[in-house]
C-alpha cells in the first residue's frame, strides 16, 4: 500500500522491534534477577513504542512532502506524494500521527506522574521538521541529527526505565549500562555512515536544488573520505566489542557468528566505498550500510 511506503513501514517495524528487544532481552532479565519492578508494564511500554513510531512516521511524511522535487530526481520510482497519495492527504496523515502520538505521550507522562516529560514529544517533532526544512540541506548537520534520532530509539527505553537502573547492584548496573552505551554508539555511527553515503548517492538532485550536503559543498571525494572515517571508527568499535564479548559474555558460537557477519559487512562496505563511482554503485553500498544497521538488531536476538 502507498501509505505503508509513505511511512516506511519496514523502518517503523525495526524501531518497534529494537525497543522491545532492549526492554525484554536486556532490561527485564536484569530487573527480574534482583526483584526490581519495571517503570512501565507491558501495556504502557506498548504505548511508549507507539509514541516513538508516531514521531518517526510523522518525520518520514513531512520529509517526503518537503523533498518531493529532489526525490523526483534522486529516486523517482519511490515517490508516493502526488502519485499514489495527494499532498493534502499526506499533510492530513502527518497531523494524524503527530496529534495521536502527542495524546499518548501526554497520557504516559500523567501515568508516571511527570507531566513536563510530555514536552519531549513536541520537541522531537519540531526538530524533525527543522531537519527536513533546513538541516538536511546543510553539510553534516542533517546527518548528525538523524544519527542522534536513530540512537535515541534505544535511548528512550533507557530513559523510561532510569529509576530501576539505580536500584541495580553496582556491577550489574555497569554491565547493563555498557551494553546500552555500546548499542547507542553503534546506532549513531552506523546511521551517520549510511546517511553520508546516501548524500553521495543523491548528489545530482541535491546539487540541482541547492542543498549544501558534504558531497555538494566539498565534493564527492571529500564526502567519501568522511564516510570512510566513520566506517573505520565503527569497525574499531566492533573489534573492541568482540574482546568485551569474549571476556564477559562467555559467548556462544552463534553469537560470535552474528558478530563476525557484522564485522565482515563493515569490511565489505569500506572496500565498496573506495571503489564506488556511479549512482548505482552507491545505491548498492547504501543497501550494505543498511544491513549493518539492522545487524545490530539481529545481534540483540542472541544477546540474552
N, C-alpha and C positions, 0 to 999 in steps of 0.2 A: 504493500500500500504506500501511496505517496506520503501520507502523514508519518509513517514509520521511517521513511527515508529522510524526511524533513527533520525529525527529532533525533536522528541517528540511533535507532533502537538498539543495534548491537552494542554501541558505546554505552548506552544507558544500562544495558544488562551487565556490562563489565563493571560499571560503577556500583551497582547493587551487589553483585557477587563479591567484589572487593571488600565492601563494608561488612557483609555477612561472614565472609571467611575470617576477617580480622577479629570480629566480635566473637565468633563461636569456635575458632581454632586457636586463637592466641589469648584473648581476654577471658572468656568464660571458663576454660580449664584452669587457668591460673587463679581466678577468683574462687572457683569451686574448691580447689585444693586447700584453701585457707578459710573457707566458710564466709567469704565476702559477698555481699549482695550487690548485683549489678544495678546501676542507676536506672536503667531502662529495661522493663520486662519485654517479652517477645513482641507484643502488640505495639508498644511505644517505640521500640527500636525499628520496627517496620515503618512507622510514621516518619522517623528520622531519615530512613533511606528514601522514602517517597519525597520528602522535602529536598534532599540532595538531588534527586532525579528531576524535580521540577526546576531547580536552579539550572541544571545542565541543559535540559530541554529548551528552556527559555533562551539560554545563551546560544544554542545552536540555531534557533529560529531567527532571532534578531541578527545574528551573524549572516545568515543566508539572505535576509531581506536587504541588509546594507551592502553586501558583497555581490549582489546579483550581476552587475555589469562585468566585474572582474571574473566571476565564475563562468560566465558565458564564453570567456576566452580560455581560461585555465582548464576547466572541466565541463564543457557544455553538455555532455551526456549525463551528468549527475545533477543538473539544475532542476529543481522542483518548482520554485517560485515562478508564477505566471505561465507555467506549463500544466502541471497537474493541480496546483493549488494557487489561487489568486493571492495577490499581495495583501488584500483586505482580510482574507480568511487566515493568512499567516499571522497578521497582527492580532486577530481575534484569538488564535491559538496561543500566541505569546502572552497575552493578558490572562488567558485562562490558566495557563501553567503558573504564571507569576503570582496571581492572587490566590490560587488554590494552595500553592506552596507556602505563601505568607500566612494563610489561615491555619495551616497545620503547624507551622513554626510558632505561631502565637499560642496555640493550644499546648505545645510541648514546653514552651517557656513557662506557661502557667502551671503545668503539671510538675515541673521540677522546682517551682517556687522562685524563679528568677526571671521576671518579665523583661529586664533590659537585654537578655540574651537574644530576644527576637530581632534586635537591631542588626544582628549579623546577617540576617536574610536580605533586607533591602540593600545593605552594604555590598553584598556579593552580586546582586542583580545590577546595581549601579556600576560596579567595577567591570562586569561583563559587557555592559552597554558601552562604557568608555573604551574598553578594549576593541570592540567591534567598530566603533565610530572613529577612534583616533589612534590608540596604541598599536593596533595591528599594522598600521601603515608606517610605524617608526622602527628604526633599526634596533633589534634585540629586545626592546621593552615589551612588545607584544608576545614574543617567545617566552620571556620571563614570566609574564602574568599567567599565561596558560599553563606553564610548568608548575607554578605555585598552586593554581587551582587543581591540577591533577594530584599533586601531593596532598592537598587539603582533603581530598576524598577519604584518605586514610586518617588524616589529622582530625577530622570531625569525630570519628569513632573514639580516638584517644581523648579528645576534649570532653565528649559526652560521658566517658567513664572515669574522668580525672579523680573523682572523690574516692573511688575504690582503689586506685593505684597507690595512694598514700597509705593505705592500710596493709599493703603487701609487706612482707619481711624485706629488709634491705637487699639481700641477694636476688630474690625473685623480682623485686621492683627494677633493679638494674638490668636484669636479664630481659624482661619484657620491654623495658624502655629501649634497649639496644635493638631488639627486633623491630620495634616501631620506627625508630630513627633510621635504621638501615632501609626499611621499606619506603619511608618518606623520601630519603635521598635518592633511592633507586627510581622512584616515580618521577621525581623532579628531573634528574639527569636524563633518563630515557625519553621523557617528554620533550625537553628542550632540544635534545639531539634530533628527534624526529621533526620538530617544528622548523628548525633551521633548514633541514633537508627539504621540507615541503615548500619553504620560501624559495629555495633554488629551483624546485620543480615548477613553481608558479611565476617564475621570473618575468615571462612575457606579459602576462596580464597585469602584474603588479607595476611593471615599468610603464605600461600604457596609461594607467590611471594614477600615476604619480606617487606610488607607495614607496617610502624610503626604507625598505627592508634591508637587511645586511647585504643580500645579493645585489639589489638595485643600487644602493648607496656606495658600496665599497667594491663591488664586483663579485662574480661567481666564485673565483678562486679564493678570495678572502673569506667568503662565507663557508666554503668547503673547509678551509683551514680551521675556522672557529668550530664547525661541526665536528671535525676530527679531534680537536682538543677535548670537547665534551665527551665524545665517544671514548677517547683514551682514559679520561677520568672515570667514566662509567666502568670500563674494563678493569682499571686498577681497583675500584671499589668491589667488583665481583671477585677478584682474586683475594682481596682481604677477607671478604665474607666466606670464601672457601676455607681459609685457615681457621676462621672463627667457628665455622660449622663443624669442621673435623675435630677441633679442640673441645667444644662444649655440647655438641648435639649427638655424639656417638652415631654419626649419620648412617642411614640405611643406603643400600646401593641405589634404590630408586630415587631417593632424594638427591644423591650425588649425580645421578644421570640427568635429572632435571636441571641441576646446576650446570652440568657440562654442556647441555644443549643451549642454555642461555649464554654461556661463555663463548661457544662456537658461533652463535648468531651475531654477537658483537664483533668478533674477529672477521667474519664474512662481510658484515656491513662496512667495516672500516676498509677492507680491501676493495669492495664495490665503490666506496666513496672516492678512493684515489683514482679510479678508472672512469667514473661516470662523466659523461659529456652531454648526452642528449636528454630531452624531457622523458623519454621512455625509460632510460636507464635510472633517472632519478625517481621515477614512479615505482620502479621495481625496488629500488633502495628504500623508498618510503614504506613499502609493504614489509620489508625485512625489519625496519625500525619499529613498525607497529607490532610485529611479532615479539620483539624484545620487550616492549611494554607489557604485552599480555603474558609473557613468560613469567613475569613476577607474580602474576595471579595464579598461574599453574603451579608455581613453587609453593604457594600457600596451602594448596591441597594436601601436600605431603609433609607439611611442617609439624603437624601435631605430634 
